[in-house]
């Protein structure tokens, strides 16, 4: 059985959605049609017996759009105010949509402090485990309205990998505005080749990362996705990077279809999550 076939058997799945995949490019407002497809996909995974955690970006984008701003503000206090407004709106919509499919959504907001502090980290793990045991679908985001540079993850690619490691998930799916990993930036190099499978994330692959992001809405580029891959695979989870333009891709991935780039789990005995957080953040 190849690794894509094995993805069908993964039971505890973390799925990260980028802000650009949740909003209309023209207005920055929530794309309700896509959000409904996303919730239906996750609800069906749950009905299949999977444990599902959603890491959802979009709070600042939704809040700034609600206030009539043209794009995200640059000032920290305005970003945090937009996050406070947008997170409430986003969660209200998630609750409503999930309830239509007889699912219970739960909100978890985290900062780097949640993970660095031993007691906080233990409490967070216990909360996740209890929610999953109860059959709820945790919806996770960084607590942007209170986080500062010193205690922030900075992007939800890294946050989702940390969550996957924390709860011992066996699959992490990153959905963004890219198809997967390429040998170079396909937007600028037509000769860039798509990479289907990464079995060992060595320096050769890390050197392919670009520090920039192709989206004005999101915060993470390929560099953050490879950081996420290093954390997730070292913790023992497979990871897939795929395009979030159509959320039906989630079932394609779980069904073993040839979509996205798969990073094979490569569990390291010496893996210790706190070491990774302090070294990589």
C-alpha positions in Angstrom: 0.0 0.0 0.0 1.4 3.4 -1.0 1.3 6.4 1.3 -1.7 8.0 -0.4 -3.7 4.8 0.1 -2.7 4.9 3.8 -4.2 8.3 4.3 -7.6 6.7 4.2 -6.9 5.1 7.6 -5.9 8.3 9.4 -8.1 8.9 12.3 -7.2 12.2 14.0 -6.9 14.9 11.4 -6.0 18.6 11.6 -7.0 20.8 8.7 -5.7 24.4 8.3 -7.5 26.9 6.1 -5.8 30.1 5.0 -7.6 33.4 5.0 -7.3 33.7 1.2 -9.2 30.5 0.9 -12.1 31.8 3.1 -12.7 35.2 1.6 -13.7 36.8 -1.7 -10.5 38.2 -3.4 -12.4 41.3 -4.6 -13.9 42.4 -1.3 -12.2 40.5 1.5 -15.5 39.4 2.8 -16.4 35.9 3.8 -17.1 33.5 0.9 -20.2 31.8 2.3 -20.5 29.3 -0.5 -17.0 28.0 0.1 -17.5 28.0 3.9 -20.6 25.9 3.5 -18.7 23.4 1.4 -15.9 23.3 4.0 -18.3 22.6 6.9 -20.0 19.9 4.9 -16.7 18.2 4.1 -15.6 18.3 7.7 -19.0 17.1 9.0 -18.8 14.2 6.6 -15.3 13.3 7.8 -16.7 13.3 11.3 -19.6 11.1 10.3 -17.0 8.6 8.9 -15.6 8.3 12.4 -12.7 10.7 12.0 -11.7 13.1 14.7 -11.4 16.6 13.1 -9.7 19.8 14.2 -10.0 22.9 12.1 -7.4 25.6 12.3 -9.0 28.6 10.6 -7.4 31.9 9.7 -9.5 34.9 8.7 -10.3 36.9 11.8 -8.4 40.1 10.9 -9.5 39.9 7.3 -13.2 39.4 8.2 -13.0 42.2 10.8 -11.4 44.7 8.6 -13.9 44.0 5.8 -16.8 44.4 8.3 -15.4 47.9 9.2 -15.1 48.8 5.5 -11.3 48.9 5.5 -9.4 48.3 2.2 -7.3 45.4 3.2 -5.8 44.6 6.6 -4.5 47.5 8.7 -0.8 47.7 9.5 -1.0 49.1 13.0 -1.0 46.4 15.7 -3.9 47.9 17.8 -6.1 48.1 14.7 -5.2 44.6 13.7 -6.2 43.4 17.2 -9.5 45.3 17.1 -10.3 43.8 13.7 -9.4 40.4 15.0 -11.8 40.8 18.0 -14.7 41.8 15.6 -13.8 39.2 12.9 -13.2 36.2 15.2 -16.7 36.7 16.7 -18.3 36.9 13.3 -16.3 33.9 11.9 -17.2 31.7 14.9 -20.9 32.7 14.7 -21.0 31.5 11.1 -19.1 28.3 11.9 -21.5 27.5 14.7 -24.5 28.1 12.5 -23.3 26.0 9.6 -22.0 23.1 11.7 -25.3 23.0 13.6 -27.1 22.5 10.2 -25.2 19.2 9.9 -25.8 18.2 13.5 -22.2 18.9 14.5 -21.0 20.8 17.6 -18.2 23.4 17.0 -15.9 24.6 19.8 -13.6 27.6 19.8 -10.0 27.5 21.0 -7.8 30.6 20.8 -4.1 30.1 21.4 -0.9 32.1 21.7 2.7 30.9 21.9 2.4 31.3 25.7 -0.2 28.5 25.7 2.5 26.1 24.5 5.6 27.4 26.3 4.1 27.2 29.7 4.0 23.6 30.9 0.7 23.8 32.8 -1.0 25.8 30.0 0.2 23.2 27.4 -1.1 20.3 29.5 -4.5 22.0 30.0 -4.7 22.7 26.2 -4.0 19.1 25.4 -6.6 17.9 27.9 -9.2 20.3 26.5 -8.6 19.1 22.9 -8.8 15.5 24.0 -12.0 16.0 25.9 -13.7 17.9 23.1 -12.8 15.2 20.6 -14.0 12.5 23.0 -17.3 14.4 23.3 -17.6 14.4 19.5 -17.0 18.2 19.0 -15.1 19.8 16.2 -12.5 22.3 17.7 -12.1 25.5 15.6 -8.6 26.9 16.4 -7.1 30.3 15.7 -4.3 32.4 17.1 -5.6 34.8 19.8 -4.8 37.8 17.6 -6.7 40.3 19.8 -4.3 39.9 22.7 -1.1 38.4 21.3 2.0 40.5 20.8 5.2 39.8 18.8 6.8 38.1 21.7 4.0 35.5 22.3 2.6 35.0 18.8 3.0 32.1 16.4 2.7 34.6 13.6 1.0 32.3 11.1 -1.4 29.5 11.2 0.7 27.0 9.2 3.0 26.8 12.3 0.1 26.9 14.7 -1.6 24.0 13.0 1.6 21.9 13.1 2.0 22.6 16.8 -1.6 21.6 17.4 -1.1 18.4 15.4 2.0 17.5 17.5 0.2 18.5 20.8 -2.8 16.2 20.2 -0.8 13.5 18.5 -2.7 13.8 15.2 -1.8 11.4 12.4 -2.5 13.7 9.5 -2.2 17.5 8.9 -3.7 19.1 5.8 -2.6 22.6 4.9 -5.0 24.2 2.4 -3.8 27.5 0.8 -3.6 29.2 -2.6 -0.9 26.9 -3.9 -1.0 23.4 -5.3 1.9 22.0 -3.3 5.7 22.1 -3.2 7.6 23.1 -6.4 11.3 23.1 -7.1 10.9 26.9 -7.6 8.2 29.5 -7.5 5.8 28.5 -10.3 4.5 32.1 -10.5 7.9 33.3 -11.7 9.6 30.2 -13.1 7.6 28.3 -15.8 10.2 25.4 -15.5 9.4 24.8 -11.8 8.5 21.1 -11.3 5.8 19.9 -8.9 6.9 17.6 -6.1 4.4 14.8 -5.4 6.1 13.2 -2.3 8.7 14.2 0.2 9.9 11.2 2.2 12.7 13.0 4.0 12.6 16.7 4.6 16.3 17.6 4.3 18.1 20.8 3.5 17.6 20.2 -0.2 13.8 20.7 0.2 14.1 23.5 2.8 16.2 25.5 0.3 13.2 25.6 -2.1 11.2 27.6 0.4 10.4 31.2 -0.3 10.0 33.7 2.5 7.2 35.6 0.7 3.5 34.8 0.3 1.6 35.0 -2.9 -1.5 36.3 -1.1 -2.2 39.8 0.3 -4.6 38.2 2.7 -2.5 35.4 4.3 0.6 35.6 6.4 2.4 32.4 5.5 4.6 31.5 2.5 6.2 28.2 1.6 8.9 28.7 4.3 6.2 28.5 7.0 4.7 25.4 5.4 8.0 23.6 5.4 8.5 24.6 9.1 5.1 23.1 9.7 6.1 20.0 7.8 9.2 19.6 9.9 7.2 19.8 13.2 4.4 17.6 12.0 6.4 14.8 10.4 8.9 14.8 13.3 6.0 14.3 15.7 4.7 11.4 13.7 2.1 12.9 11.4 1.8 12.8 7.7 1.2 16.2 6.1 -0.3 17.3 2.8 -0.1 20.8 1.2 -2.9 21.3 -1.4 -4.9 24.0 -3.1 -7.9 25.3 -1.1 -9.7 26.8 -4.1 -12.2 23.9 -3.9 -12.7 22.4 -0.5 -13.9 19.1 -2.0 -10.1 18.4 -2.2 -10.3 17.3 1.4 -12.2 14.2 0.5 -9.9 13.7 -2.5 -6.9 13.6 -0.1 -8.6 11.3 2.4 -9.6 9.1 -0.5 -6.0 8.6 -1.7 -6.3 10.8 -4.8 -3.2 12.2 -6.4 -3.5 15.8 -5.2 -1.1 18.1 -3.3 2.3 17.3 -2.0 2.5 14.6 0.7 5.2 14.8 3.4 5.6 11.4 4.9 5.7 11.0 8.7 9.2 10.6 10.0 8.8 10.3 13.8 12.0 11.2 15.7 12.5 9.6 19.1 14.2 12.8 20.3 11.3 15.0 19.2 10.3 17.4 22.0 7.7 20.0 21.0 9.0 22.7 23.2 12.4 22.5 21.7 10.9 23.0 18.3 8.8 26.0 19.4 11.7 27.8 21.0 14.0 27.1 18.1 11.7 27.7 15.2 9.6 30.6 16.5 
